[in-house]
Amino acid sequence: MANPVVPPASGEALHVGEDDLPFVDLGDGTRIQLLQVDLSQGLWVLRTKFAPGYQVATHYHTGPVFAVTFTGKWYYKEYPDVVNTAGSYLFEPAGSVHTLMVPDTNEEETDVWFAIYGPNVNTDETGQVTGILDAATILNVYRSMCDAQGLGYDKLIVIGEGL
């Protein structure tokens, strides 16, 4: 069997160190560190730190989501027996409706890395849409919050801007 053909690299790999980008406080018990946005694919990659007792609004994603937990513990209210702890990996298919919960008994922040394709669609208890967050919106929010706090974000990887 022949070896596979490996295409030439289109550029150098991009690296973001843990301290290269700031965590910004959203003022609601969460802090985010946006790592990469690909506007052409609707991809947003970020680390989120949740305070104990935090609850995300019920929502679904229009594309798949991948998550790795670094510290703490969290689960979905709809699946309370599946608890994500340090080292856990989660795959979430598009359309999965859920409510992220962080136990108030946690003694530390819960730190999770997410790669999200497509918008995050928030819903109320009747299923009506109450808000939408996508790659372009999170990029604008992150930049605005960094600017307001005097924090730099020059290592943020942004693909597809200005296309």
KAWO-V263125 format. One record per residue. N is the residue number from 1. PSI is psi in whole degrees, -180 to 180 (* if undefined). NEAR is the number of other C-alpha atoms within 10 Angstrom. Layout:
BEGIN
n=N psi=PSI near=NEAR
n=N psi=PSI near=NEAR
END
This chain:
BEGIN
n=1 psi=136 near=3
n=2 psi=152 near=4
n=3 psi=147 near=5
n=4 psi=151 near=6
n=5 psi=127 near=6
n=6 psi=119 near=6
n=7 psi=152 near=6
n=8 psi=150 near=6
n=9 psi=142 near=7
n=10 psi=-4 near=6
n=11 psi=178 near=6
n=12 psi=154 near=6
n=13 psi=147 near=6
n=14 psi=134 near=8
n=15 psi=136 near=11
n=16 psi=116 near=12
n=17 psi=161 near=8
n=18 psi=-35 near=9
n=19 psi=9 near=8
n=20 psi=-24 near=15
n=21 psi=143 near=19
n=22 psi=155 near=18
n=23 psi=130 near=20
n=24 psi=139 near=20
n=25 psi=121 near=17
n=26 psi=-5 near=12
n=27 psi=9 near=7
n=28 psi=15 near=11
n=29 psi=8 near=14
n=30 psi=153 near=20
n=31 psi=137 near=19
n=32 psi=149 near=21
n=33 psi=102 near=22
n=34 psi=127 near=25
n=35 psi=-41 near=25
n=36 psi=144 near=19
n=37 psi=130 near=26
n=38 psi=98 near=18
n=39 psi=-28 near=19
n=40 psi=-26 near=12
n=41 psi=-5 near=12
n=42 psi=27 near=17
n=43 psi=135 near=21
n=44 psi=130 near=25
n=45 psi=126 near=22
n=46 psi=159 near=19
n=47 psi=139 near=20
n=48 psi=133 near=21
n=49 psi=120 near=23
n=50 psi=137 near=24
n=51 psi=154 near=21
n=52 psi=139 near=21
n=53 psi=1 near=14
n=54 psi=146 near=18
n=55 psi=128 near=21
n=56 psi=147 near=15
n=57 psi=148 near=16
n=58 psi=135 near=22
n=59 psi=173 near=21
n=60 psi=165 near=22
n=61 psi=146 near=23
n=62 psi=-11 near=16
n=63 psi=180 near=17
n=64 psi=157 near=17
n=65 psi=141 near=22
n=66 psi=137 near=15
n=67 psi=142 near=19
n=68 psi=129 near=19
n=69 psi=128 near=21
n=70 psi=-47 near=19
n=71 psi=163 near=17
n=72 psi=-160 near=22
n=73 psi=141 near=25
n=74 psi=164 near=26
n=75 psi=172 near=19
n=76 psi=134 near=19
n=77 psi=-34 near=15
n=78 psi=-18 near=13
n=79 psi=65 near=11
n=80 psi=-17 near=11
n=81 psi=-10 near=9
n=82 psi=100 near=12
n=83 psi=128 near=13
n=84 psi=126 near=22
n=85 psi=178 near=18
n=86 psi=127 near=15
n=87 psi=-9 near=11
n=88 psi=145 near=14
n=89 psi=139 near=14
n=90 psi=132 near=13
n=91 psi=132 near=12
n=92 psi=117 near=16
n=93 psi=156 near=14
n=94 psi=140 near=15
n=95 psi=-7 near=14
n=96 psi=118 near=13
n=97 psi=130 near=17
n=98 psi=166 near=20
n=99 psi=107 near=17
n=100 psi=130 near=18
n=101 psi=136 near=22
n=102 psi=121 near=23
n=103 psi=140 near=17
n=104 psi=-8 near=13
n=105 psi=-7 near=9
n=106 psi=139 near=14
n=107 psi=1 near=11
n=108 psi=168 near=14
n=109 psi=152 near=21
n=110 psi=123 near=24
n=111 psi=116 near=23
n=112 psi=136 near=25
n=113 psi=129 near=20
n=114 psi=140 near=20
n=115 psi=119 near=19
n=116 psi=125 near=24
n=117 psi=123 near=22
n=118 psi=175 near=20
n=119 psi=154 near=21
n=120 psi=120 near=20
n=121 psi=109 near=20
n=122 psi=143 near=21
n=123 psi=158 near=19
n=124 psi=-173 near=12
n=125 psi=-17 near=7
n=126 psi=-1 near=6
n=127 psi=2 near=11
n=128 psi=140 near=10
n=129 psi=129 near=13
n=130 psi=-12 near=12
n=131 psi=156 near=13
n=132 psi=134 near=14
n=133 psi=124 near=13
n=134 psi=-176 near=20
n=135 psi=-45 near=23
n=136 psi=-40 near=18
n=137 psi=-46 near=12
n=138 psi=-35 near=18
n=139 psi=-48 near=19
n=140 psi=-42 near=11
n=141 psi=-47 near=15
n=142 psi=-48 near=21
n=143 psi=-44 near=18
n=144 psi=-42 near=13
n=145 psi=-39 near=15
n=146 psi=-46 near=18
n=147 psi=-45 near=12
n=148 psi=-30 near=9
n=149 psi=4 near=11
n=150 psi=32 near=9
n=151 psi=141 near=15
n=152 psi=155 near=13
n=153 psi=32 near=17
n=154 psi=-17 near=9
n=155 psi=-2 near=14
n=156 psi=129 near=20
n=157 psi=117 near=16
n=158 psi=122 near=14
n=159 psi=138 near=15
n=160 psi=8 near=11
n=161 psi=135 near=10
n=162 psi=8 near=5
n=163 psi=* near=6
END
